[in-house]
Structure formats: structure tokens, C-alpha cells
Amino acid sequence: MAEASAPETPASAVPEAPKPPGVKTRLPFQRACNEKNEKGKLCSGHLKRWYAADAGLKRQHGEDLSRCEHCHTIYKPAPGFEQRSGTLQF
């Protein structure tokens, strides 16, 4: 009796592991993500301050990190740009 072998799955059908989010430098006054997806469309997710970053990431890139709410790309602050967050004083 001949045993039926299991059908082989092509390599393209095997799901790939998700790649870790990239680290980019934020532009001055940038509020939306400019990362493109696999189709070439902009993410345009809101950049939010990321307080939950692990210690290794904060040690490597600094304390003031932002993260996109959709694609989770991490943004470092713009070099030489002063943050305007905080209470305005009149």
C-alpha cells in the first residue's frame, strides 16, 4: 500500500513573522506618521507620547519618544527642536 504524503505548502503561503516597528526621527512640528505601508499608502496615524517604552529603548534613543497609534512606528524628537508642550503662560 502506498501512503499518501501530506501536501506541501508553498513558501509564500507560510505567514511571516511581523517585523518590529522602525525608529525614525520626527520632523519639526510633525503630528502625523509618514510611514508607507506595503501598498505605498501613507499611514497618517496620530503621533502620541510613548511613556510605556522599555528601559533599553529609552536608554538607546532617549526619554522623549513618540509612537504612531496605527502602525506603532517609534519616533525620536527632531534634533535641535524645542518641544512646545506644557501650559502656555500669558
C-alpha positions, 0 to 999 in steps of 0.5 A: 500500500502506498501512503499518501504524503501530506501536501506541501505548502508553498513558501509564500503561503507560510505567514511571516513573522511581523517585523518590529516597528522602525525608529525614525526621527520626527520632523519639526512640528510633525503630528502625523506618521509618514510611514508607507505601508506595503501598498505605498499608502501613507499611514497618517496615524496620530503621533502620541507620547510613548511613556510605556517604552522599555528601559533599553529603548529609552536608554538607546534613543532617549526619554522623549519618544513618540509612537504612531497609534496605527502602525506603532512606528517609534519616533525620536524628537527632531534634533535641535527642536524645542518641544512646545508642550506644557501650559502656555503662560500669558 
